[in-house]
Structure formats: C-alpha cells, structure tokens
Amino acid sequence: MDNSDNPSTPGSPTSAGFSTDRLPPNTSGTNESYSDEDEAAVDPEIIRDEPEEVEEEEDGEDLFNDNYMDDYRRMEEHDQYESVGLDDSMEDERDLDQIMADRRAAEVELDTKEGRNSNRKLPRLLHDQDTDEDINYRRPKRSRADFRPPADARSYDDADAMQSSPGRSQRGHSRDDVPMTDQTDDEPYEDDDDDEGEFEMYRVQGTLREWVTRDEVRRFIAKKFKEFLLTYVNPKNEQGEFEYIRLINEMMRVNKCSLEIDYKQFIYIHPNIAIWLADAPQSVLEVMEEVAKNVVFNLHPNYKEIHQKIYVRITNLPVYDQIRNIRQIHLNTMIRIGGVVTRRTGVFPQLQQVKYDCNKCGTILGPFFQNSYSEVKVGSCPECQSKGPFTVNIEQTIYRNYQKLTLQESPGIVPAGRLPRYKEVILLNDLIDCARPGEEIEVTGIYTNNFDLSLNTKNGFPVFATVVEANYVTKKKDLFSAYKLTVEDTNEIENLGRDPRIGERIIKSIAPSIYGHEDIKTALALAMFGGQEKNVQGKHRLRGDINVLLLGDPGTAKSQFLKYVEKTGQRAVYTTGKGASAVGLTAAVHKDPVTREWTLEGGALVLADRGICLIDEFDKMNDQDRVSIHEAMEQQSISISKAGIVTSLQARCSVIAAANPIGGRYDSSKNFSQNVELTDPIVSRFDVLCVVKDVVDPVVDEMLASFVVNSHFKSQPKGANLDDTSMNNSQEEDPSSTRLVDPEILSQDMLKKYITYAKLNIQPRLNEADLNKLTHVYAELRRESSVRFTLILFMIRFLVWSSYAV
C-alpha cells in the first residue's frame, strides 16, 4: 500500500513536524533493523518523551471510539484550496536544495536570537523568588529631555520639590513641558547610556553612607556640584549673574577661605544630593570641598598661595532641633541647634595630615590623615620592616586650629522646672573665636560621638560622649527668634497699637491676679519694653535698658511680680541674692578637666544678655557680691582678669531686683536710703524705685479680700465639691458672670508677642518739644527733692515707652 494513503499517527516523526531526511539512514524504513546503537545515534532534537498512559476516568465521554480513524480518510471535495484569492502566477522557482538551505539559515538566525534572550533572563533565573528588582531588571531608557534644563533656566520651588516623582525630571518639570521633538531619542546610543547611568546614580544600593563612598558616586556628586557652582542663577537676581561666582569673588575680596552654600538653593536644583548631604555629611562634604577648591583655584590660580584649602559652609538648613531633643537617630547627620555660649576654651593645634620618620632607616612615612574617630598609628616601616620607634615629622606635618565651646539652651525656652541642657561644640580652622561667652548663636554641624574614658569609668563600657563638629556658626540677629510672629499676630498687634487706651490695658494686663499696685506694674512694663540705646559717634555707648528696684514689706507680692516677668519677658534669668555669688552673677573661671587649662564661663547677667535678669532677696547679698555688678548695671559689661584671662563680656540686660527694708517694715519717717541696707552707688544704678507698704485701710482691705476670694473661686477646677450654701449662692448668680474675664486685659501670650513686636520694629525718637519738657520737669524735681540720685532717666524711659505703645 502507498504510504501517502495511510495517515501518519500522532506519534510518528513526520506528525511532529520533522522531515524524515533528518533521521539516520537506517531509520527511514521499517523498524525491524532498528537497534540500541542506532537509537543512541538519533539526533536529540527529535527525541520526544513517550506519552504517559492516562488513567481512565470514572465518568465522561470516550473520545477514542472504534471509528476515530475515519477522521483521517481522504475527502477529495475538502482536500482542495479555493480558487478565490490564489495567484497561480507566483511560483517558487527555487529547487529543493535551495529551499532547505534557506530554511537552515532561518533556523540559525532564530537560535541566535533565542540565545540572546536567554542571556538577558539569566540574572533573574539566579533568584529563588521574583522580586520587584527582578521585574524591573530591564528598565526603560530615559530620554535626554528628562534631564534637560527648562528654557527659562529657573530653579523649581518647594511644590516642585515635594512632587518629584519618576514621572518628573530632577528639575521638577514633566515631560509634557518639553516639546515633542525634544522627547524623541535622536541622540546617539552612547548618550542614552549616559542618561541611564545618571539615573542609576540616584538608586541607592545598600546603606547611604556606603553608597556615597563609591568612586562612581563621588564622581557623580562632584560633577553635579561643579555645575551648580558655575551655573546657578538666583531667581531674585534681576541682573542674571551667576550666584556663586559672585560669592567666590567676594570671598577672595575679604581674604577668606569659606564658601557659604545655601542649602535651600541647592536642594531646589539637586534634591537627592542635598538629602545625601544631610544624612551622610562626612563623605559628601569631602567631595564638595575638593570641588570648591578646584573651582576657586581654576578661576584664580594665585589664590592657592594664600589659602591651600577651601571650606564649604552649609547655611539655611531647614530643620531646627532643640538641644534637649537630640537623640541617637541624629548621629552622623547634619543638625542645626541654637543656644547661649557659656564656656570657651583656648585654641589648640590639632593634627590634620601627619608624617612620621622611622628612627632606624630614616624613611618618611605618610601622609596620614587624622579624623575625629581614631588615632593614627603606624604598624611597621615599609622599607626596613621595623615596628618603630617613629617620631612625628614636624616640618611636613600639617596642623589645624581647634577650639571647644559649651552651648547651653537659651533661658527663654527651658521648660518650667527643668534644668537647661548643654552640648559641646568643636570649632575648627577659620571658625575659632567666632563667639564669646554670653552670645546667643546658631550652629550647623555634624552630630558625632567620640570615646570618653571618664564616662566609661562612671557608667560602664561602652558609653560614648557626643559633640557637634561645627560647619557654620552665626550669631542670632533676630534676638527674639525663639518666639515667631505670624501674619495674624502682626495684624492683631497693629490693631492694638491704634487703641488710645493701650497703655492702660498693658498696665492692667501685668500680673492681673495681683490687686492694685499700678505704679509697680507701670515700672515693670517700662523695664520689659526698654528704651532706645545710643551709640555716640561709635565711641561711647549709652544703655537703653531700665533697672527697677522693688522695696517693700513682706507679703506684698514682690516675688510674684518677678515670677510673672520671668514668664513674660524675653531671655529672662531668675536668681536669688542669697544663693547667688559674685561669680555666679558675672563670670567664673574653671579648669577644663581634659585640657587642664583655665576657661571662662558666664553667669546669670551674661546669660541674660539682651534680656532681663531678675534677682530676688537682693538685700541678702554680700556687699562684695553687690559691688561686682556695678559695672554690669551701668556699662553693661563684665571685665574679667583672673588666672591669666583678661577679657570683657557683654551683659546688656535690665536688672529687676526685690529687697526688704531694714527691720522688716518700711518706715515712712525716714528717707529711702535709710530704709534699705544698700549703698548709694548701687541704688543710683536703679532707674525706678518702687516702695510697697502694707497700710491698714478698712475699705482697701475689704476690696482686696473680695478680689482674692473671687480670684480663687474663678480659678477652681470644674466639678469641685461645694457645700450647700455655696451651691445655692452660685445658682442665684449668673454662671457666666463669675467666669467672665475682663476684656481690657491682654493674655500673657498676647502681651509677650506685643513686647516682641515693639522691640523689633519700633525705634522712637524725641523731638525738641520733648527735650524742653524733660529739662523743665527735671529742674523742678531736683529742686523739690533732697535725694542724692536723679530721676531724669526714669522720665526719658517713660516717654520712650509711650512712643512704643503708640
């Protein structure tokens, strides 16, 4: 029978799509002479696994019936192509050999492509599970339009920075902002690889601190920072000049070696690198300083003869932390803190780049770069293989200046009942002597730790001391920056200033829980607002702060007045005369436990610079201690000459003191100096003297008692247990009337804002008419009074304060 008449079975090679000419010669016929050796010679490509026997199902239809071979019978009417759509003129003129050759060539091409695809899939096959990284192994290429700067060359704002996403470019512009012609990949293939490699730099692998130490990442940071220095244009600059080229020229003009970089400007252009700078500042700053040095020396080659290194100072770091809120999460990151300098050490040389001499062979080893974490130690000499001894090469070793500050929390921000926290700050290079004790500064630096043997001895190993390596230090120009004013606050304050009775309202708002004493409240208001200091021709300074002395009988709320001023005034420092000494009020000299050198530490008057110093029990101080504050109250400075330290500290503050008269009660038959145990020099330094007497007056006493009882009743907690009589009386009265607050009284928070606004924005001046009035009033008071001190300063301060209130 002809083989063409018999349909091929599904298990035959021809039914699988393979021609019989690819089989060995002895397999084209019958299977009688087919041996095991011939089976081994069969091409593995045509071997097919034998179909496993399928178990018979219990239920279902049997597809293989006795007539299933009828489906393969010849049907002439159906085994022909339709004539519609066929073109008999198109015939393949190739012979059989040519057709087979073309087929083999096509198969080779397909195998080559399949091999390339297998190599691409190889990395993901090495993983046990599919992850997001495996799925995104072949990321789509980004066109150069994603990294192309906008046409107007502007820097994007905060909203763009916050909305930065993979669909947006690094400069905050979406691809829709770029013309369609620019979005096409018309650049060479190498440029696309560069863009893809640049995009890969932002994908941090591993920890950030390890990532920024890689060579390719450091080169990428250096490239971007150099572009920023050379091309950044401040949008606020109408002339369109390059911002940091101008700053470099100004730096050279004043012969400095520090280039200030605005963090907010940098994060607008390169947000990712700016975040790296804040989280891993050690490595990133090293790259930035190297780039800044190269840029400066390329622009001005001769400047390297003046300074061998350029330091990058980071300004306007947006995050501000309190000293008491610093924790271990801030370690090795860049932080910004503020406070008052209480102590400053001398300047010491610190090793920066050291070289050693081998004493056996004379070889110079190094240079070795010293850091703050570990000490440089030489193991062995590479020439003679000896392990020492080694000596420091003095001539080739490079040192840098080193100084340490103690920064304490500002008095106005310390929570009630808490001790102020402090932190050590290290100043290096050109930052030394940038602040003195008593000055309030802000420090931007790296919060790091170092080994402290004393801490480990006390607390057990391992405990480390933490310090702040300063990168940028600035003095607070805004003396009241700790208390920010919003736009709503400013509008409300300006509306209050238009009130013609604002002076009376301020006096009534000071210590409203104390009945009467309007004269004392007026004096305290004068002291908190202060006057206008004068600087005569830049040579002689006249103080503008007002000093107040409260003298009165016991139980007349003198200490309560001081406590209210402490909570309301700016940078208010409270102390007592009995517990304060001369050095506690002015300045003290201590020996540093590490360096064993004498250091200077400011006292209460120094800490209250540009604020208020409150001294209770002023009469209990020793005469020698009171003499020490004479200079601070008049010249507002403290001169120190101890332990080889000769210097002067600033104490520009108001002094409000409270004292008791001699014998416990004030005698009206005697003058003021006879009632107080204070010398005339110290009394003459107080501008306002307030006497508080406990006078028996039935009418006044009844009003005072009623005021005190109502104050306690209004301030009692809700739900307090009351007797039946009190309940009946309270029900008869209107509940709202008992809890009503006088609308004329300003809240303590509002009064504090009002004083802050006045001291910052109001600068009153006296005209000719005011001077004539002051002269006339002073002459009358001088003629009528027998006291040996003048009241002229009080009147001047009163007029100045009135102009503040207006």
Summary of the structure (lengths in Angstrom):
residues: 806
radius of gyration: 44.1
end to end distance: 125.7
largest distance: 154.1
contacts: 2053
relative contact order: 0.06
helix: 41%
strand: 18%
